[in-house]
Amino acid sequence: MRTFGGIDGDYGRLDNSSILLQPVPYDGTSTWGKGADKGFRAFLDAADNLELYDIETDSEIWRKGIHILPELTGFSSPEEMFKTVYKKTSEIIGTGKLPTFFGGEHSVSIGIIKAFTDKYPGITILHLDAHADLRQEYNGSKYNHACAVYQASKNANLVQIGIRSMDVSEKEQINIRKCFFAADIHSNPDWMEKALGEMTENVYITFDLDALDPSIMPSTGTPEPGGLFWDETIIFLSKVFGNKNVLGFDIVELAPIPGLRHPDLLAAKLYYKMLSYKFRGEK
């Protein structure tokens, strides 16, 4: 049995895990760089090389147990993918364990987010991304990666971080007060507290890796200059987990570049950091 970070198999068993990791290696709607379907395997390979003691939180979160669920694959259409992911997410939420997800491209988050918004009215969807992803439909489907948070903007409290690329049509959908553009982040030292102030108590995080600057995360389908850097990102996430009830999260859009391993390790470390913040202080 493959485990996250090569942890002992007892800590990877379903009945002995507080954390569920659902891979959805789907790359059916990406429109430029392909390869997000290979992201999960690269993420797992990199995780095998992580140091699993987190200095900042003085913790070994793997001891909470991380169970990897079977990959969701074989979809004939974005609509089928959405229905399957929505149903599976609803089941995972019902287990009482922490639901976490790894893509795949960002369309996989649409079904996940719907399951959370159905279960938790008034939830905040915290969206870290280079792109607004607020198109109602794209390339003939409303389950396209460019539509990742359109429904969230209608059915939840959507807070967006790091946006620096969008279509003019998305201006009609965006809530400027709750959108923290990358350019404003770099010039406004108070942005983290303001963003926290826009969130409700319950939060679900969807993290598109192209939110990060391509100098540290080039392995995405649509990289954009001017993104977030590591330190500011984890400081912000630490504040979110410390002040809100984070019910789950996904990480998407890792499209590995052969021979370039540091982005894969960054994705694995980001995942483990978020777990460390979630369970900080627990034995």
Backbone as CSV, one residue per row, in Angstrom:
resi,resn,N_x,N_y,N_z,CA_x,CA_y,CA_z,C_x,C_y,C_z
1,MET,0.841,-1.204,0.000,0.000,0.000,0.000,0.873,1.249,0.000
2,ARG,0.667,2.136,-0.957,1.402,3.401,-1.013,0.865,4.328,0.064
3,THR,1.775,4.967,0.796,1.368,5.910,1.837,1.982,7.274,1.573
4,PHE,1.381,8.321,2.136,1.939,9.661,2.015,3.226,9.746,2.818
5,GLY,4.285,10.215,2.187,5.559,10.411,2.864,6.242,9.124,3.285
6,GLY,5.749,7.987,2.777,6.334,6.716,3.168,6.077,6.354,4.622
7,ILE,5.001,6.901,5.202,4.721,6.631,6.614,4.385,5.158,6.809
8,ASP,4.554,4.700,8.033,4.250,3.325,8.389,2.820,2.981,7.964
9,GLY,2.641,1.776,7.432,1.350,1.380,6.894,0.209,1.450,7.888
10,ASP,0.510,1.266,9.181,-0.552,1.364,10.181,-1.164,2.751,10.227
11,TYR,-0.365,3.761,9.914,-0.848,5.147,9.915,-1.511,5.529,8.588
12,GLY,-1.489,4.603,7.648,-2.147,4.843,6.371,-3.448,4.088,6.205
13,ARG,-3.807,3.296,7.202,-5.050,2.533,7.131,-6.258,3.440,7.320
14,LEU,-7.334,3.109,6.640,-8.559,3.909,6.734,-9.063,3.986,8.166
15,ASP,-9.078,2.864,8.866,-9.643,2.852,10.207,-8.746,3.500,11.246
16,ASN,-7.527,3.847,10.848,-6.569,4.417,11.797,-6.147,5.825,11.395
17,SER,-6.944,6.472,10.529,-6.559,7.773,9.977,-7.582,8.844,10.295
18,SER,-7.094,10.031,10.648,-7.944,11.199,10.845,-8.088,12.015,9.569
19,ILE,-7.236,11.720,8.576,-7.154,12.513,7.346,-7.380,11.604,6.148
20,LEU,-8.258,12.023,5.244,-8.466,11.306,3.989,-7.920,12.141,2.841
21,LEU,-7.193,11.506,1.967,-6.612,12.163,0.789,-7.218,11.524,-0.458
22,GLN,-8.041,12.298,-1.160,-8.707,11.811,-2.363,-8.025,12.372,-3.618
23,PRO,-7.330,11.551,-4.390,-6.746,12.024,-5.640,-7.771,12.010,-6.782
24,VAL,-7.746,13.092,-7.565,-8.598,13.174,-8.762,-7.700,13.622,-9.923
25,PRO,-6.940,12.707,-10.523,-5.964,13.082,-11.544,-6.604,13.305,-12.915
26,TYR,-7.476,14.297,-12.970,-8.250,14.593,-14.185,-7.660,15.809,-14.898
27,ASP,-7.518,15.703,-16.214,-6.961,16.816,-17.005,-7.758,17.001,-18.292
28,GLY,-9.082,16.928,-18.157,-9.925,16.924,-19.345,-10.292,18.272,-19.907
29,THR,-10.137,19.373,-19.140,-10.578,20.674,-19.655,-9.455,21.707,-19.725
30,SER,-8.233,21.333,-19.380,-7.141,22.317,-19.431,-6.958,22.804,-20.861
31,THR,-6.575,24.076,-21.007,-6.582,24.709,-22.324,-5.214,25.183,-22.803
32,TRP,-4.187,24.975,-22.012,-2.836,25.330,-22.479,-1.887,24.192,-22.118
33,GLY,-1.185,24.310,-21.002,-0.271,23.250,-20.629,-0.999,22.040,-20.074
34,LYS,-0.709,20.882,-20.613,-1.290,19.632,-20.127,-0.349,18.984,-19.106
35,GLY,-0.872,17.997,-18.394,-0.035,17.233,-17.482,-0.513,17.188,-16.053
36,ALA,-1.617,17.862,-15.741,-2.106,17.851,-14.360,-2.570,16.460,-13.930
37,ASP,-2.872,15.596,-14.893,-3.240,14.228,-14.548,-2.056,13.442,-13.978
38,LYS,-0.849,13.949,-14.197,0.355,13.303,-13.662,0.804,13.940,-12.338
39,GLY,0.077,14.954,-11.886,0.497,15.701,-10.713,0.498,14.891,-9.434
40,PHE,-0.512,14.041,-9.246,-0.610,13.321,-7.978,0.558,12.357,-7.793
41,ARG,0.940,11.663,-8.844,2.057,10.722,-8.716,3.349,11.467,-8.411
42,ALA,3.563,12.617,-9.052,4.762,13.415,-8.772,4.737,13.946,-7.340
43,PHE,3.573,14.346,-6.890,3.368,14.809,-5.511,3.727,13.705,-4.514
44,LEU,3.247,12.489,-4.748,3.549,11.376,-3.854,5.034,11.020,-3.870
45,ASP,5.638,11.026,-5.061,7.072,10.730,-5.151,7.873,11.752,-4.363
46,ALA,7.504,13.027,-4.486,8.207,14.078,-3.747,7.990,13.936,-2.247
47,ALA,6.776,13.561,-1.849,6.463,13.423,-0.423,7.330,12.364,0.244
48,ASP,7.771,11.383,-0.526,8.657,10.350,0.028,9.970,10.944,0.525
49,ASN,10.276,12.157,0.094,11.533,12.809,0.468,11.347,13.968,1.439
50,LEU,10.132,14.106,1.995,9.873,15.140,2.996,10.416,14.726,4.358
51,GLU,10.886,15.714,5.105,11.112,15.518,6.534,9.764,15.715,7.215
52,LEU,9.283,14.723,7.917,7.920,14.738,8.423,7.776,15.320,9.829
53,TYR,8.844,15.888,10.355,8.744,16.716,11.561,8.656,18.162,11.108
54,ASP,7.587,18.859,11.525,7.409,20.260,11.157,7.960,21.152,12.261
55,ILE,8.996,21.918,11.946,9.685,22.744,12.941,8.741,23.801,13.514
56,GLU,8.013,24.480,12.642,7.183,25.608,13.061,6.129,25.205,14.089
57,THR,5.465,24.083,13.868,4.385,23.659,14.760,4.846,22.610,15.774
58,ASP,6.126,22.235,15.709,6.687,21.229,16.620,5.804,19.978,16.627
59,SER,5.543,19.453,15.439,4.590,18.346,15.333,5.004,17.336,14.271
60,GLU,4.449,16.139,14.401,4.546,15.098,13.387,3.118,14.688,13.034
61,ILE,2.520,15.431,12.154,1.096,15.271,11.881,0.774,13.932,11.237
62,TRP,1.743,13.290,10.635,1.487,11.989,10.026,0.961,10.986,11.055
63,ARG,1.262,11.232,12.336,0.790,10.329,13.383,-0.734,10.418,13.579
64,LYS,-1.365,11.441,12.993,-2.830,11.492,12.999,-3.416,10.477,12.012
65,GLY,-2.574,9.986,11.112,-3.022,9.024,10.115,-3.504,9.700,8.850
66,ILE,-2.916,9.330,7.715,-3.301,9.877,6.407,-3.606,8.696,5.490
67,HIS,-4.855,8.550,5.118,-5.274,7.435,4.260,-5.517,7.939,2.844
68,ILE,-4.857,7.319,1.874,-5.041,7.672,0.471,-6.160,6.820,-0.122
69,LEU,-7.202,7.472,-0.573,-8.333,6.791,-1.204,-8.004,6.433,-2.654
70,PRO,-8.710,5.480,-3.241,-8.478,5.142,-4.658,-8.705,6.348,-5.562
71,GLU,-7.874,6.467,-6.586,-8.002,7.569,-7.532,-9.354,7.525,-8.246
72,LEU,-9.913,8.706,-8.495,-11.119,8.821,-9.310,-10.688,9.113,-10.743
73,THR,-10.949,8.188,-11.649,-10.468,8.296,-13.026,-11.517,7.740,-13.992
74,GLY,-11.172,7.823,-15.285,-11.974,7.173,-16.318,-13.213,7.919,-16.742
75,PHE,-13.216,9.240,-16.625,-14.401,10.020,-16.956,-14.489,10.254,-18.463
76,SER,-15.702,10.161,-18.989,-15.907,10.388,-20.422,-16.232,11.841,-20.741
77,SER,-16.527,12.646,-19.707,-16.897,14.043,-19.928,-16.707,14.821,-18.636
78,PRO,-16.607,16.153,-18.724,-16.539,16.971,-17.503,-17.771,16.804,-16.627
79,GLU,-18.919,16.585,-17.256,-20.159,16.425,-16.496,-20.114,15.148,-15.655
80,GLU,-19.602,14.072,-16.234,-19.475,12.819,-15.481,-18.483,12.978,-14.332
81,MET,-17.383,13.661,-14.608,-16.393,13.914,-13.564,-17.035,14.678,-12.411
82,PHE,-17.760,15.736,-12.716,-18.409,16.548,-11.690,-19.335,15.704,-10.821
83,LYS,-20.195,14.899,-11.439,-21.156,14.095,-10.683,-20.459,13.092,-9.770
84,THR,-19.418,12.450,-10.289,-18.696,11.456,-9.497,-17.980,12.106,-8.316
85,VAL,-17.314,13.236,-8.576,-16.572,13.922,-7.515,-17.533,14.471,-6.464
86,TYR,-18.655,15.013,-6.901,-19.654,15.526,-5.947,-20.155,14.410,-5.028
87,LYS,-20.511,13.278,-5.603,-21.024,12.159,-4.812,-19.972,11.646,-3.845
88,LYS,-18.744,11.479,-4.333,-17.676,10.953,-3.475,-17.357,11.930,-2.355
89,THR,-17.323,13.221,-2.662,-17.041,14.220,-1.629,-18.105,14.208,-0.548
90,SER,-19.351,14.087,-0.940,-20.437,14.016,0.044,-20.242,12.830,0.969
91,GLU,-19.801,11.710,0.415,-19.539,10.523,1.236,-18.381,10.775,2.194
92,ILE,-17.329,11.404,1.706,-16.142,11.664,2.536,-16.487,12.609,3.687
93,ILE,-17.257,13.652,3.394,-17.670,14.581,4.445,-18.394,13.837,5.560
94,GLY,-19.178,12.845,5.192,-19.955,12.097,6.164,-19.146,11.191,7.071
95,THR,-17.859,10.994,6.771,-17.033,10.104,7.599,-16.586,10.763,8.901
96,GLY,-16.615,12.092,8.949,-16.110,12.795,10.128,-14.607,12.978,10.127
97,LYS,-13.921,12.468,9.122,-12.473,12.656,8.984,-12.222,13.923,8.169
98,LEU,-10.986,14.438,8.199,-10.670,15.655,7.441,-10.569,15.322,5.958
99,PRO,-11.420,15.922,5.115,-11.352,15.667,3.676,-10.286,16.546,3.003
100,THR,-9.365,15.924,2.290,-8.382,16.656,1.498,-8.342,16.036,0.107
101,PHE,-8.007,16.866,-0.874,-8.084,16.436,-2.272,-6.856,16.933,-3.030
102,PHE,-6.446,16.153,-4.032,-5.346,16.581,-4.886,-5.721,16.306,-6.334
103,GLY,-5.588,17.386,-7.187,-5.907,17.246,-8.609,-4.769,16.647,-9.384
104,GLY,-4.870,16.645,-10.685,-5.905,17.210,-11.501,-5.921,18.724,-11.617
105,GLU,-6.648,19.117,-12.685,-6.821,20.549,-12.907,-8.029,21.055,-12.146
106,HIS,-8.255,22.378,-12.221,-9.138,23.018,-11.250,-10.611,22.676,-11.417
107,SER,-10.991,22.100,-12.534,-12.398,21.716,-12.674,-12.806,20.675,-11.649
108,VAL,-11.849,19.920,-11.110,-12.204,18.888,-10.114,-12.783,19.516,-8.846
109,SER,-12.472,20.771,-8.614,-12.937,21.432,-7.384,-14.412,21.799,-7.431
110,ILE,-15.013,21.842,-8.612,-16.406,22.293,-8.714,-17.337,21.360,-7.942
111,GLY,-17.189,20.059,-8.140,-18.011,19.095,-7.424,-17.703,19.060,-5.942
112,ILE,-16.422,19.214,-5.596,-16.022,19.244,-4.190,-16.687,20.418,-3.487
113,ILE,-16.573,21.594,-4.094,-17.123,22.815,-3.487,-18.643,22.718,-3.344
114,LYS,-19.310,22.162,-4.353,-20.770,22.031,-4.257,-21.154,21.146,-3.071
115,ALA,-20.414,20.065,-2.859,-20.721,19.184,-1.733,-20.564,19.923,-0.410
116,PHE,-19.542,20.754,-0.305,-19.329,21.519,0.935,-20.373,22.613,1.109
117,THR,-20.733,23.300,0.033,-21.728,24.365,0.158,-23.113,23.794,0.456
118,ASP,-23.405,22.596,-0.059,-24.678,21.946,0.261,-24.729,21.543,1.734
119,LYS,-23.619,21.072,2.263,-23.565,20.588,3.634,-23.480,21.727,4.647
120,TYR,-22.786,22.813,4.284,-22.510,23.893,5.232,-22.964,25.239,4.654
121,PRO,-24.238,25.578,4.775,-24.709,26.894,4.284,-23.928,28.024,4.945
122,GLY,-23.574,29.032,4.161,-22.835,30.176,4.676,-21.336,29.974,4.738
123,ILE,-20.864,28.816,4.253,-19.431,28.534,4.283,-18.669,29.531,3.409
124,THR,-17.435,29.822,3.807,-16.531,30.611,2.971,-15.712,29.668,2.105
125,ILE,-15.679,29.950,0.817,-14.756,29.264,-0.085,-13.574,30.206,-0.272
126,LEU,-12.430,29.817,0.254,-11.202,30.606,0.128,-10.455,30.097,-1.087
127,HIS,-10.315,30.962,-2.070,-9.816,30.588,-3.394,-8.488,31.288,-3.651
128,LEU,-7.394,30.531,-3.655,-6.076,31.073,-3.986,-5.737,30.657,-5.402
129,ASP,-5.456,31.656,-6.261,-5.341,31.363,-7.690,-4.762,32.586,-8.394
130,ALA,-4.171,32.358,-9.560,-3.774,33.467,-10.427,-4.966,33.979,-11.236
131,HIS,-5.957,33.103,-11.449,-7.067,33.397,-12.352,-8.382,33.479,-11.593
132,ALA,-9.277,34.323,-12.065,-10.549,34.536,-11.371,-11.446,33.306,-11.411
133,ASP,-11.405,32.535,-12.515,-12.186,31.295,-12.653,-13.668,31.515,-12.400
134,LEU,-14.199,32.631,-12.928,-15.590,33.002,-12.681,-16.453,32.965,-13.944
135,ARG,-15.985,32.279,-14.966,-16.830,32.124,-16.149,-17.986,31.175,-15.838
136,GLN,-19.168,31.533,-16.324,-20.332,30.664,-16.113,-20.219,29.402,-16.951
137,GLU,-19.592,29.537,-18.120,-19.392,28.412,-19.032,-18.161,28.694,-19.870
138,TYR,-17.440,27.652,-20.267,-16.263,27.835,-21.108,-16.073,26.585,-21.960
139,ASN,-15.834,26.802,-23.240,-15.669,25.696,-24.192,-16.827,24.697,-24.130
140,GLY,-18.029,25.250,-23.951,-19.228,24.431,-24.011,-19.591,23.696,-22.745
141,SER,-18.899,23.975,-21.638,-19.202,23.269,-20.391,-19.114,24.220,-19.209
142,LYS,-20.015,24.063,-18.244,-19.924,24.830,-17.003,-19.070,24.113,-15.970
143,TYR,-18.475,22.977,-16.381,-17.572,22.232,-15.506,-16.141,22.289,-16.029
144,ASN,-15.805,23.421,-16.602,-14.470,23.692,-17.119,-13.609,24.315,-16.020
145,HIS,-12.292,24.188,-16.136,-11.408,24.771,-15.112,-11.573,26.280,-14.991
146,ALA,-12.001,26.938,-16.081,-12.211,28.389,-16.043,-13.481,28.769,-15.285
147,CYS,-14.269,27.775,-14.887,-15.520,28.001,-14.153,-15.425,27.508,-12.711
148,ALA,-14.212,27.304,-12.222,-14.003,26.569,-10.968,-14.766,27.127,-9.778
149,VAL,-14.903,28.458,-9.688,-15.575,29.029,-8.512,-16.780,29.880,-8.884
150,TYR,-17.293,29.712,-10.100,-18.484,30.485,-10.477,-19.653,30.151,-9.550
151,GLN,-19.941,28.874,-9.367,-21.058,28.490,-8.511,-20.818,28.913,-7.065
152,ALA,-19.554,28.856,-6.634,-19.233,29.301,-5.272,-19.555,30.778,-5.089
153,SER,-19.385,31.566,-6.153,-19.691,33.000,-6.059,-21.183,33.251,-5.882
154,LYS,-22.004,32.266,-6.252,-23.462,32.399,-6.130,-23.996,31.744,-4.865
155,ASN,-23.333,30.691,-4.399,-23.897,29.861,-3.335,-23.102,29.868,-2.041
156,ALA,-22.045,30.661,-1.972,-21.205,30.678,-0.777,-20.571,32.056,-0.635
157,ASN,-19.815,32.226,0.435,-19.056,33.453,0.648,-17.670,33.256,0.032
158,LEU,-17.478,33.748,-1.177,-16.235,33.534,-1.916,-15.232,34.644,-1.614
159,VAL,-14.054,34.247,-1.138,-12.944,35.174,-0.913,-11.788,34.720,-1.797
160,GLN,-11.263,35.641,-2.628,-10.253,35.284,-3.619,-8.921,35.968,-3.308
161,ILE,-7.840,35.219,-3.464,-6.504,35.690,-3.104,-5.539,35.449,-4.257
162,GLY,-4.790,36.488,-4.640,-3.703,36.329,-5.607,-4.087,36.495,-7.054
163,ILE,-5.319,36.908,-7.328,-5.812,36.997,-8.708,-5.010,38.049,-9.489
164,ARG,-4.615,37.699,-10.688,-3.888,38.637,-11.552,-4.147,38.403,-13.035
165,SER,-5.176,37.619,-13.349,-5.540,37.382,-14.742,-7.022,37.036,-14.807
166,MET,-7.747,37.719,-15.716,-9.176,37.450,-15.846,-9.698,37.977,-17.170
167,ASP,-10.818,37.440,-17.590,-11.512,37.923,-18.777,-12.427,39.076,-18.386
168,VAL,-12.669,39.982,-19.315,-13.509,41.141,-19.010,-14.909,40.718,-18.573
169,SER,-15.392,39.583,-19.091,-16.734,39.115,-18.716,-16.818,38.761,-17.228
170,GLU,-15.703,38.442,-16.618,-15.700,38.046,-15.213,-15.837,39.239,-14.271
171,LYS,-15.667,40.444,-14.790,-15.841,41.633,-13.959,-17.247,41.705,-13.385
172,GLU,-18.229,41.171,-14.114,-19.618,41.205,-13.656,-19.839,40.272,-12.471
173,GLN,-18.977,39.279,-12.323,-19.170,38.274,-11.277,-18.324,38.530,-10.031
174,ILE,-17.246,39.250,-10.191,-16.281,39.379,-9.098,-16.787,40.347,-8.025
175,ASN,-16.516,40.017,-6.778,-16.816,40.904,-5.658,-15.507,41.592,-5.264
176,ILE,-15.356,42.833,-5.665,-14.081,43.533,-5.493,-13.660,43.599,-4.030
177,ARG,-14.604,43.739,-3.129,-14.256,43.842,-1.711,-13.643,42.547,-1.186
178,LYS,-14.041,41.441,-1.779,-13.584,40.136,-1.310,-12.544,39.504,-2.234
179,CYS,-12.040,40.293,-3.161,-10.987,39.821,-4.059,-9.712,40.596,-3.769
180,PHE,-8.669,39.884,-3.378,-7.393,40.501,-3.033,-6.409,40.221,-4.165
181,PHE,-6.376,41.179,-5.102,-5.536,41.020,-6.283,-4.062,40.966,-5.878
182,ALA,-3.283,40.221,-6.661,-1.864,40.063,-6.341,-1.156,41.409,-6.239
183,ALA,-1.460,42.320,-7.137,-0.797,43.631,-7.118,-1.101,44.385,-5.824
184,ASP,-2.324,44.256,-5.325,-2.691,44.924,-4.069,-2.029,44.250,-2.874
185,ILE,-1.897,42.933,-2.934,-1.249,42.198,-1.849,0.180,42.669,-1.664
186,HIS,0.887,42.845,-2.761,2.296,43.213,-2.693,2.501,44.633,-2.166
187,SER,1.454,45.459,-2.213,1.607,46.845,-1.773,0.821,47.177,-0.503
188,ASN,0.106,46.174,0.053,-0.758,46.423,1.206,-0.407,45.475,2.347
189,PRO,0.291,45.929,3.360,0.699,45.039,4.454,-0.457,44.528,5.311
190,ASP,-1.627,45.141,5.198,-2.769,44.741,6.019,-3.708,43.754,5.330
191,TRP,-3.310,43.250,4.163,-4.238,42.448,3.374,-4.685,41.167,4.087
192,MET,-3.817,40.553,4.860,-4.185,39.289,5.516,-5.322,39.487,6.504
193,GLU,-5.214,40.523,7.331,-6.263,40.773,8.318,-7.572,41.162,7.636
194,LYS,-7.473,41.919,6.564,-8.689,42.299,5.836,-9.356,41.081,5.209
195,ALA,-8.541,40.171,4.661,-9.088,38.951,4.069,-9.761,38.095,5.134
196,LEU,-9.121,37.949,6.285,-9.728,37.190,7.384,-11.062,37.790,7.803
197,GLY,-11.136,39.116,7.771,-12.360,39.797,8.160,-13.525,39.553,7.220
198,GLU,-13.237,39.095,6.015,-14.292,38.807,5.040,-14.778,37.361,5.121
199,MET,-14.138,36.546,5.957,-14.481,35.117,6.026,-15.470,34.831,7.150
200,THR,-16.329,33.852,6.920,-17.189,33.324,7.967,-16.396,32.292,8.783
201,GLU,-17.028,31.711,9.796,-16.313,30.783,10.688,-15.849,29.519,9.962
202,ASN,-16.728,28.919,9.159,-16.384,27.699,8.434,-15.776,28.040,7.078
203,VAL,-14.661,27.389,6.766,-13.908,27.715,5.544,-13.507,26.426,4.826
204,TYR,-13.640,26.444,3.511,-13.045,25.417,2.652,-12.040,26.118,1.744
205,ILE,-10.842,25.541,1.603,-9.776,26.168,0.820,-9.573,25.416,-0.485
206,THR,-9.626,26.129,-1.597,-9.227,25.557,-2.879,-7.989,26.308,-3.358
207,PHE,-6.890,25.577,-3.496,-5.579,26.186,-3.756,-5.069,25.737,-5.126
208,ASP,-5.152,26.644,-6.085,-4.550,26.426,-7.403,-3.089,26.844,-7.309
209,LEU,-2.188,25.937,-7.632,-0.764,26.218,-7.448,-0.253,27.361,-8.305
210,ASP,-1.003,27.771,-9.338,-0.537,28.932,-10.107,-0.791,30.243,-9.366
211,ALA,-1.395,30.173,-8.167,-1.425,31.357,-7.294,-0.005,31.776,-6.939
212,LEU,0.896,30.801,-6.883,2.289,31.065,-6.538,3.044,31.620,-7.738
213,ASP,4.061,32.399,-7.461,4.863,32.975,-8.538,5.566,31.863,-9.318
214,PRO,5.620,31.965,-10.650,6.247,30.897,-11.430,7.744,30.725,-11.173
215,SER,8.369,31.676,-10.497,9.775,31.483,-10.134,9.928,30.370,-9.105
216,ILE,8.887,30.105,-8.304,8.937,28.996,-7.353,7.982,27.870,-7.732
217,MET,7.012,28.149,-8.613,6.067,27.121,-9.050,5.824,27.238,-10.556
218,PRO,6.795,26.787,-11.364,6.620,26.831,-12.809,5.759,25.688,-13.349
219,SER,5.542,24.652,-12.545,4.895,23.429,-13.027,3.378,23.503,-12.931
220,THR,2.798,24.411,-13.694,1.349,24.545,-13.776,0.954,24.731,-15.232
221,GLY,-0.316,24.512,-15.515,-0.770,24.596,-16.890,-0.796,26.005,-17.438
222,THR,-1.040,26.997,-16.565,-1.153,28.394,-17.005,-0.443,29.304,-16.010
223,PRO,0.895,29.313,-16.020,1.627,30.158,-15.070,1.453,31.637,-15.391
224,GLU,1.417,32.453,-14.346,1.268,33.905,-14.498,2.322,34.612,-13.647
225,PRO,3.017,35.623,-14.183,3.987,36.369,-13.369,3.302,37.170,-12.275
226,GLY,4.080,37.522,-11.249,3.574,38.412,-10.209,2.812,37.724,-9.106
227,GLY,3.140,36.457,-8.834,2.356,35.693,-7.878,2.855,35.734,-6.447
228,LEU,2.242,34.906,-5.615,2.582,34.815,-4.203,3.890,34.038,-4.021
229,PHE,4.572,34.322,-2.916,5.782,33.593,-2.570,5.530,32.736,-1.338
230,TRP,6.466,31.855,-1.052,6.258,30.843,-0.029,5.958,31.428,1.348
231,ASP,6.815,32.335,1.827,6.669,32.815,3.197,5.335,33.512,3.420
232,GLU,4.952,34.412,2.522,3.697,35.128,2.720,2.500,34.174,2.627
233,THR,2.640,33.150,1.802,1.557,32.185,1.639,1.330,31.374,2.906
234,ILE,2.395,30.847,3.488,2.196,30.010,4.673,1.871,30.855,5.908
235,ILE,2.358,32.085,5.960,1.942,32.971,7.058,0.437,33.205,6.993
236,PHE,-0.064,33.460,5.789,-1.499,33.670,5.611,-2.286,32.411,5.960
237,LEU,-1.858,31.273,5.467,-2.562,30.025,5.751,-2.550,29.716,7.249
238,SER,-1.439,29.998,7.907,-1.368,29.798,9.345,-2.425,30.630,10.065
239,LYS,-2.603,31.864,9.622,-3.623,32.730,10.216,-5.028,32.193,9.948
240,VAL,-5.265,31.706,8.741,-6.585,31.168,8.408,-6.908,29.966,9.294
241,PHE,-5.985,29.015,9.349,-6.222,27.829,10.162,-6.311,28.171,11.655
242,GLY,-5.571,29.194,12.079,-5.578,29.572,13.484,-6.822,30.313,13.917
243,ASN,-7.512,30.951,12.964,-8.653,31.794,13.316,-9.997,31.280,12.811
244,LYS,-9.975,30.317,11.914,-11.209,29.807,11.318,-11.276,28.286,11.446
245,ASN,-12.451,27.749,11.206,-12.650,26.303,11.208,-12.545,25.792,9.778
246,VAL,-11.350,25.351,9.405,-11.124,24.868,8.039,-11.637,23.437,7.954
247,LEU,-12.643,23.227,7.118,-13.332,21.939,7.036,-12.696,20.991,6.040
248,GLY,-11.818,21.503,5.174,-11.157,20.680,4.172,-10.450,21.568,3.170
249,PHE,-9.707,20.939,2.274,-9.013,21.729,1.248,-8.615,20.855,0.070
250,ASP,-8.383,21.512,-1.053,-7.807,20.832,-2.210,-6.612,21.618,-2.732
251,ILE,-5.713,20.903,-3.388,-4.573,21.480,-4.104,-4.640,20.953,-5.527
252,VAL,-4.594,21.864,-6.499,-4.782,21.467,-7.897,-3.740,22.123,-8.804
253,GLU,-3.695,21.605,-10.040,-2.928,22.191,-11.145,-1.415,21.960,-11.076
254,LEU,-0.961,20.910,-10.390,0.443,20.540,-10.508,0.614,19.760,-11.803
255,ALA,1.351,20.333,-12.742,1.651,19.689,-14.025,3.172,19.499,-14.089
256,PRO,3.669,18.353,-13.666,5.115,18.172,-13.475,5.920,18.394,-14.749
257,ILE,7.091,18.990,-14.562,8.056,19.176,-15.651,9.164,18.146,-15.449
258,PRO,9.379,17.247,-16.391,10.398,16.208,-16.216,11.769,16.798,-15.864
259,GLY,12.366,16.257,-14.827,13.692,16.695,-14.405,13.692,17.881,-13.463
260,LEU,12.518,18.515,-13.266,12.425,19.676,-12.373,11.602,19.250,-11.152
261,ARG,12.277,18.962,-10.055,11.605,18.318,-8.928,11.171,19.274,-7.821
262,HIS,11.775,20.486,-7.766,11.443,21.331,-6.619,9.971,21.762,-6.584
263,PRO,9.277,21.961,-7.714,7.848,22.297,-7.598,7.022,21.146,-7.022
264,ASP,7.406,19.909,-7.335,6.695,18.759,-6.797,6.855,18.705,-5.273
265,LEU,8.064,18.972,-4.813,8.316,18.974,-3.368,7.575,20.125,-2.692
266,LEU,7.516,21.283,-3.363,6.768,22.410,-2.806,5.306,22.010,-2.589
267,ALA,4.710,21.340,-3.578,3.305,20.932,-3.449,3.128,19.974,-2.282
268,ALA,4.054,19.031,-2.121,3.967,18.076,-1.019,4.136,18.782,0.324
269,LYS,5.070,19.716,0.387,5.304,20.438,1.638,4.125,21.347,1.968
270,LEU,3.534,21.972,0.956,2.357,22.802,1.170,1.223,21.967,1.762
271,TYR,0.990,20.799,1.209,-0.050,19.911,1.727,0.218,19.577,3.195
272,TYR,1.451,19.202,3.502,1.792,18.804,4.870,1.726,19.993,5.830
273,LYS,2.113,21.173,5.355,2.013,22.393,6.168,0.557,22.666,6.541
274,MET,-0.338,22.520,5.578,-1.746,22.792,5.844,-2.299,21.800,6.866
275,LEU,-1.883,20.556,6.787,-2.278,19.587,7.811,-1.700,19.970,9.170
276,SER,-0.457,20.416,9.177,0.194,20.795,10.433,-0.520,21.964,11.086
277,TYR,-1.000,22.907,10.284,-1.760,24.032,10.833,-3.131,23.580,11.334
278,LYS,-3.747,22.674,10.614,-5.086,22.208,11.001,-5.053,21.537,12.376
279,PHE,-4.045,20.727,12.619,-4.007,19.940,13.862,-3.008,20.495,14.862
280,ARG,-2.588,21.730,14.650,-1.617,22.351,15.553,-2.112,22.314,17.010
281,GLY,-1.245,21.872,17.897,-1.589,21.829,19.302,-2.217,20.545,19.767
282,GLU,-2.625,19.677,18.814,-3.216,18.400,19.191,-2.137,17.342,19.354
283,LYS,-2.305,16.451,20.298,-1.361,15.368,20.497,-1.698,14.208,19.567
